[in-house]
């Protein structure tokens, strides 16, 4: 039997079953060096820093409209810093008779061959707890949000056959209100090829370090099985497994699945035993001993998403992809650093370069400095900048990019 939520969706959606043109590469397949490069580019420092940043809000409950809007604005700015087009989708809902504003954040990389056919990587940005004012939500779902952001970061330097959307939903904890609104307002002509929902990927006790993909089907599903094959090829250290569970509807993947779209839920296999879930103790510190499990899960998500999307070459975004030939590439040494860095730009141009440094909230911590290209490498003194993860942004002529920088104490 469909859960009550799904009955509501089917009644509320004018066109519930959008036609989907499914495509799955034949297995076995040859490893793609571009996918390998993306998986290798996943940074544990970045993943941890983003989870901590989200936790530091104290609560990301969708019931706290103004504070949740701050998180949404930061997320939208983060995509902008990485040159990934994004938009904020507003919706409303009522809870216990109270009206709430809420938002989804939608970012996208447009496909070069089949732009109307879209793969979605998503998670929910909100959190909950027995006390909604103290809902740090490091695992649920700071971890999934960080996975979506990190996937966007490492995938942005490439072009793809199919479009990719990176979505962070609001109000998942309020009965999937954000994803419900999204599917009810799909852009005309958009064909959802498949959805990878990431929700809780940090808890791995007693060697239960497995990235589990849940499919609501009670039978075989080619999209789900192909996803596991991709992860096994590119990120075997995440120990992927596939579970068919028609009752596993309590996350955003189910909204898509019950409307006839291929959708799976990537999660920690020990989720049901997580003692910190939906409590004030859902803190990053309680999961640090399980790393690199969380990072390996992100690598698995990237492996599946990039493989489905079909990379076809470098895009030039973010300084170009590894092996992108004559595109500009910024190099920082040392990285991590205690504050003094040497910055060089491998570029065919002799034009001057503008360099600035941002923190992960989008605030500039080092003003724009214009430097002569023929004076490379340049020395930057960042000893006054607090320890953390930053983005070094460069602009030369009509090209631009960024690189991650870790500053240690």
C-alpha positions as CSV (number, residue, x, y, z in Angstrom):
1,X,0.0,0.0,0.0
2,X,1.3,3.5,-0.8
3,X,1.9,5.7,2.2
4,X,-0.6,8.6,2.8
5,X,2.0,11.1,1.5
6,X,2.1,9.3,-1.9
7,X,-1.7,9.3,-2.2
8,X,-1.6,13.1,-1.5
9,X,1.0,13.5,-4.2
10,X,-0.9,11.6,-6.8
11,X,-4.1,13.6,-6.0
12,X,-2.3,16.9,-6.0
13,X,-0.2,16.6,-9.1
14,X,-1.9,17.4,-12.4
15,X,0.6,15.4,-14.5
16,X,2.0,12.8,-12.0
17,X,3.8,10.5,-14.5
18,X,6.2,12.5,-16.6
19,X,7.5,10.4,-19.5
20,X,11.1,9.2,-18.8
21,X,13.5,8.1,-21.5
22,X,15.7,5.6,-19.7
23,X,19.2,4.8,-20.7
24,X,21.7,2.5,-19.0
25,X,25.1,1.6,-20.4
26,X,25.6,-2.0,-21.0
27,X,27.7,-3.8,-18.4
28,X,30.6,-4.5,-18.3
29,X,31.9,-1.1,-19.2
30,X,35.4,0.4,-19.6
31,X,36.5,2.7,-16.8
32,X,36.3,6.4,-17.7
33,X,39.4,8.4,-16.7
34,X,37.3,11.5,-16.3
35,X,35.1,9.8,-13.7
36,X,38.2,8.4,-12.0
37,X,39.6,12.0,-11.8
38,X,36.3,13.3,-10.3
39,X,36.2,10.6,-7.7
40,X,39.9,11.2,-6.8
41,X,39.2,14.9,-6.5
42,X,36.7,14.4,-3.6
43,X,38.3,16.1,-0.6
44,X,37.7,14.9,3.0
45,X,38.7,18.3,4.3
46,X,36.0,20.0,2.3
47,X,33.4,17.4,3.3
48,X,34.1,17.8,7.0
49,X,34.3,21.6,6.7
50,X,30.9,21.8,5.1
51,X,29.3,19.5,7.6
52,X,30.8,21.5,10.5
53,X,29.6,24.8,8.9
54,X,26.1,23.5,8.6
55,X,26.1,22.1,12.1
56,X,27.3,25.5,13.5
57,X,23.9,27.0,12.7
58,X,22.6,25.2,15.7
59,X,19.4,24.3,14.0
60,X,18.4,24.1,10.4
61,X,14.8,23.3,11.1
62,X,12.4,24.5,8.4
63,X,10.1,25.6,11.2
64,X,12.6,28.4,11.9
65,X,12.0,30.3,8.7
66,X,14.5,33.2,9.1
67,X,17.4,31.0,10.2
68,X,16.7,28.4,7.5
69,X,16.6,31.1,4.9
70,X,20.2,32.1,6.0
71,X,21.3,28.5,5.3
72,X,19.6,28.6,1.9
73,X,21.2,31.9,1.0
74,X,24.6,30.5,1.9
75,X,24.1,27.4,-0.2
76,X,23.0,29.5,-3.2
77,X,26.2,31.6,-2.7
78,X,28.3,28.5,-2.5
79,X,27.1,27.3,-5.9
80,X,27.8,30.8,-7.3
81,X,31.4,30.7,-6.0
82,X,31.9,27.5,-8.0
83,X,30.4,29.0,-11.1
84,X,27.4,26.6,-11.1
85,X,24.2,28.3,-12.0
86,X,21.6,28.1,-9.2
87,X,18.2,29.4,-8.1
88,X,16.1,29.4,-5.0
89,X,12.7,27.9,-5.3
90,X,10.2,29.3,-2.8
91,X,7.2,27.4,-1.4
92,X,5.0,27.4,1.6
93,X,3.6,24.9,4.0
94,X,1.6,24.7,7.2
95,X,2.5,22.8,10.3
96,X,0.3,22.6,13.4
97,X,-1.8,25.3,11.9
98,X,1.2,27.7,11.4
99,X,2.2,29.0,8.0
100,X,5.8,28.7,7.0
101,X,7.9,30.0,4.1
102,X,10.5,27.6,2.9
103,X,12.9,27.1,0.0
104,X,14.7,24.5,-2.2
105,X,18.1,25.3,-3.8
106,X,18.5,24.1,-7.4
107,X,21.8,24.1,-9.3
108,X,22.4,22.6,-12.7
109,X,25.0,21.7,-15.3
110,X,23.3,21.7,-18.7
111,X,23.9,18.6,-20.9
112,X,25.6,19.2,-24.2
113,X,23.9,16.4,-26.1
114,X,20.5,15.8,-24.4
115,X,19.9,18.9,-22.2
116,X,16.3,18.0,-21.6
117,X,17.2,14.7,-20.0
118,X,18.2,15.2,-16.4
119,X,19.9,13.2,-13.6
120,X,19.3,14.6,-10.1
121,X,21.6,14.4,-7.1
122,X,19.8,15.6,-4.1
123,X,19.5,15.7,-0.3
124,X,17.7,17.7,2.3
125,X,19.1,20.8,3.9
126,X,16.9,21.0,6.9
127,X,17.3,19.2,10.2
128,X,15.1,18.2,13.2
129,X,15.3,17.2,16.8
130,X,13.2,16.7,19.8
131,X,13.9,20.4,20.4
132,X,13.8,22.2,17.0
133,X,15.9,25.0,18.4
134,X,18.8,22.5,19.0
135,X,18.9,20.5,15.8
136,X,22.6,20.4,14.6
137,X,21.9,17.6,12.1
138,X,25.5,16.7,11.2
139,X,24.5,13.3,9.8
140,X,20.8,14.1,9.1
141,X,21.4,15.7,6.8
142,X,24.5,17.8,6.9
143,X,26.3,14.8,5.5
144,X,24.0,14.4,2.5
145,X,24.0,18.2,1.9
146,X,27.8,18.1,1.9
147,X,27.8,15.2,-0.5
148,X,25.6,17.1,-3.0
149,X,27.8,20.2,-2.7
150,X,31.1,18.2,-3.1
151,X,29.6,16.3,-6.0
152,X,28.8,19.6,-7.7
153,X,32.3,20.9,-7.0
154,X,34.2,18.0,-8.5
155,X,31.8,17.6,-11.4
156,X,31.6,21.2,-12.5
157,X,34.9,21.2,-14.5
158,X,33.4,18.8,-17.0
159,X,30.7,18.8,-19.7
160,X,28.2,15.9,-19.9
161,X,25.9,14.3,-22.4
162,X,23.0,14.7,-20.0
163,X,22.0,17.5,-17.7
164,X,22.8,17.2,-14.0
165,X,20.8,18.9,-11.2
166,X,22.1,19.3,-7.7
167,X,19.1,20.0,-5.4
168,X,19.0,20.6,-1.7
169,X,15.4,20.4,-0.4
170,X,13.7,22.2,2.4
171,X,11.1,20.7,4.8
172,X,12.1,17.0,4.2
173,X,11.6,16.5,7.9
174,X,8.1,18.0,7.5
175,X,6.9,15.0,5.4
176,X,9.0,15.8,2.3
177,X,7.3,19.1,1.5
178,X,10.2,20.5,-0.5
179,X,10.6,17.6,-2.9
180,X,6.8,17.3,-3.2
181,X,6.7,20.9,-4.4
182,X,9.5,20.4,-6.8
183,X,8.0,17.4,-8.6
184,X,4.7,19.2,-8.8
185,X,6.5,22.1,-10.6
186,X,8.9,20.2,-12.9
187,X,9.9,22.4,-15.9
188,X,7.9,21.6,-19.1
189,X,9.8,19.1,-21.2
190,X,12.2,18.0,-18.5
191,X,12.7,14.3,-18.4
192,X,14.0,12.9,-15.1
193,X,16.3,10.0,-16.0
194,X,17.2,9.1,-12.5
195,X,17.5,10.4,-9.0
196,X,20.2,9.8,-6.4
197,X,19.0,11.0,-3.0
198,X,21.7,11.2,-0.3
199,X,20.5,11.2,3.3
200,X,22.8,10.2,6.2
201,X,26.2,8.8,5.4
202,X,28.4,9.2,8.5
203,X,27.5,6.4,11.0
204,X,29.4,3.1,10.5
205,X,29.8,1.1,13.7
206,X,31.3,-2.4,14.1
207,X,32.7,-2.5,10.5
208,X,29.3,-1.7,9.0
209,X,31.0,0.6,6.6
210,X,28.7,0.1,3.7
211,X,27.1,2.6,1.4
212,X,23.6,1.2,1.0
213,X,21.4,2.1,-1.9
214,X,17.7,1.6,-1.1
215,X,15.1,1.2,-3.9
216,X,11.4,1.3,-3.1
217,X,10.8,-1.5,-5.6
218,X,10.0,-5.0,-4.5
219,X,11.7,-6.4,-7.6
220,X,14.8,-5.7,-9.7
221,X,15.5,-2.2,-10.9
222,X,18.1,-1.6,-13.6
223,X,18.9,2.0,-12.5
224,X,19.6,0.9,-9.0
225,X,21.7,-2.1,-10.1
226,X,23.7,0.0,-12.6
227,X,24.4,2.6,-9.8
228,X,25.9,-0.1,-7.6
229,X,28.1,-1.3,-10.6
230,X,29.4,2.2,-11.1
231,X,30.3,2.5,-7.4
232,X,31.9,-0.9,-7.3
233,X,34.1,0.2,-10.3
234,X,35.2,3.6,-9.1
235,X,34.7,3.7,-5.3
236,X,34.9,0.1,-4.1
237,X,36.1,1.2,-0.7
238,X,32.6,2.4,0.1
239,X,31.4,-1.2,-0.1
240,X,28.2,-0.6,-2.0
241,X,25.1,-2.8,-1.4
242,X,21.6,-2.7,-2.8
243,X,18.5,-3.3,-0.8
244,X,14.9,-3.5,-2.2
245,X,12.4,-2.2,0.4
246,X,9.0,-1.1,-0.7
247,X,8.5,0.4,2.8
248,X,11.6,2.7,2.6
249,X,9.6,5.8,1.6
250,X,10.7,8.2,4.4
251,X,13.2,10.3,2.4
252,X,13.0,12.5,-0.7
253,X,13.7,9.7,-3.2
254,X,10.2,8.2,-2.6
255,X,8.4,11.3,-4.0
256,X,10.1,10.7,-7.3
257,X,9.8,6.9,-7.3
258,X,6.1,6.7,-6.6
259,X,5.6,9.1,-9.5
260,X,7.2,6.6,-11.9
261,X,10.7,8.0,-11.9
262,X,13.8,5.9,-11.2
263,X,15.1,7.0,-7.7
264,X,17.3,5.5,-5.1
265,X,18.4,6.5,-1.6
266,X,22.1,6.4,-0.7
267,X,22.6,6.0,3.1
268,X,24.6,4.4,5.8
269,X,23.5,0.8,6.2
270,X,23.5,1.2,10.0
271,X,21.0,4.1,9.9
272,X,18.3,2.3,11.9
273,X,20.8,1.9,14.8
274,X,22.1,5.5,14.9
275,X,21.6,6.7,18.4
276,X,22.1,10.4,17.5
277,X,19.5,10.7,14.8
278,X,17.0,13.5,15.4
279,X,18.7,14.5,18.7
280,X,20.8,17.4,19.9
281,X,23.8,15.0,19.8
282,X,23.7,14.6,16.0
283,X,27.2,16.3,16.0
284,X,30.1,15.8,13.7
285,X,32.4,15.0,16.6
286,X,30.4,11.8,17.2
287,X,31.2,10.5,13.7
288,X,34.8,11.4,13.3
289,X,36.0,8.0,14.4
290,X,34.2,6.5,11.4
291,X,36.0,8.5,8.8
292,X,36.9,8.0,5.9
293,X,33.6,6.2,5.6
294,X,31.7,9.5,5.0
295,X,34.2,10.6,2.4
296,X,34.1,7.2,0.7
297,X,30.3,7.5,0.5
298,X,30.7,10.8,-1.3
299,X,33.1,9.2,-3.7
300,X,30.5,6.6,-4.4
301,X,27.8,9.2,-5.1
302,X,30.1,11.0,-7.4
303,X,31.0,7.8,-9.2
304,X,27.4,7.0,-9.9
305,X,26.2,10.5,-10.8
306,X,29.1,11.3,-13.1
307,X,28.8,7.9,-14.9
308,X,25.1,8.3,-15.6
309,X,25.6,11.9,-16.8
310,X,28.3,10.8,-19.3
311,X,31.3,13.2,-19.2
312,X,32.5,14.2,-22.6
313,X,35.3,16.6,-21.8
314,X,36.5,19.6,-19.7
315,X,34.2,22.6,-19.4
316,X,36.7,25.2,-18.3
317,X,34.8,25.9,-15.1
318,X,36.8,26.2,-12.0
319,X,40.2,26.3,-13.7
320,X,39.6,23.3,-16.0
321,X,39.6,19.6,-15.4
322,X,42.7,17.4,-15.0
323,X,44.2,16.8,-18.4
324,X,42.4,19.7,-20.0
325,X,45.3,20.8,-22.1
326,X,45.8,24.5,-22.5
327,X,43.1,25.7,-20.0
328,X,44.3,27.8,-17.1
329,X,45.1,25.8,-14.0
330,X,45.9,27.3,-10.6
331,X,48.4,25.7,-8.3
332,X,48.9,26.4,-4.6
333,X,51.9,25.3,-2.7
334,X,51.9,24.2,0.1
335,X,48.4,23.1,0.5
336,X,47.5,22.6,3.4
337,X,49.4,25.6,4.7
338,X,50.2,27.5,7.9
339,X,49.5,30.8,6.1
340,X,52.2,31.5,3.5
341,X,51.5,30.2,0.0
342,X,53.0,30.3,-3.4
343,X,50.3,30.6,-6.2
344,X,51.0,30.0,-9.8
345,X,48.8,29.9,-12.9
346,X,49.5,27.6,-15.8
347,X,48.2,29.6,-18.6
348,X,48.8,30.2,-22.3
349,X,48.0,33.9,-21.7
350,X,50.3,36.7,-20.5
351,X,47.4,38.8,-19.2
352,X,47.3,40.0,-15.6
353,X,45.5,37.8,-13.0
354,X,43.1,38.9,-10.3
355,X,43.2,36.7,-7.2
356,X,40.9,36.8,-4.1
357,X,40.2,34.4,-1.2
358,X,36.7,33.4,0.1
359,X,35.6,31.4,3.1
360,X,32.9,28.7,2.6
361,X,30.2,31.2,3.6
362,X,31.0,33.3,0.6
363,X,32.7,36.1,2.5
364,X,35.9,37.6,1.0
365,X,38.8,37.2,3.5
366,X,41.5,38.5,1.1
367,X,40.7,41.4,-1.1
368,X,41.1,41.2,-4.9
369,X,44.8,41.6,-5.9
370,X,45.8,42.1,-9.5
371,X,49.1,40.5,-10.4
372,X,51.3,40.4,-13.5
373,X,51.2,37.0,-15.0
374,X,55.0,37.1,-15.8
375,X,55.7,37.5,-12.0
376,X,54.3,34.0,-11.3
377,X,54.5,32.4,-8.8
378,X,53.1,34.9,-6.4
379,X,53.5,34.8,-2.6
380,X,50.3,35.4,-0.5
381,X,50.5,35.9,3.2
382,X,47.4,34.5,4.9
383,X,48.7,34.1,8.4
384,X,46.0,36.4,9.7
385,X,43.3,34.2,8.3
386,X,41.8,31.6,10.8
387,X,42.3,27.9,10.2
388,X,39.7,26.4,7.9
389,X,38.9,25.6,4.3
390,X,38.8,28.4,1.7
391,X,38.5,29.1,-2.0
392,X,41.2,30.9,-3.9
393,X,39.5,32.5,-6.9
394,X,41.3,33.7,-10.0
395,X,40.1,35.7,-13.0
396,X,42.1,36.1,-16.2
397,X,40.6,37.7,-19.3
398,X,37.2,36.0,-19.7
399,X,38.1,32.8,-17.9
400,X,38.0,32.2,-14.1
401,X,38.2,29.4,-11.6
402,X,38.9,28.5,-8.0
403,X,40.9,26.0,-6.0
404,X,40.4,24.7,-2.5
405,X,42.9,25.9,0.2
406,X,43.2,24.4,3.7
407,X,44.8,26.6,6.4
408,X,46.0,24.9,9.5
409,X,46.6,26.3,13.0
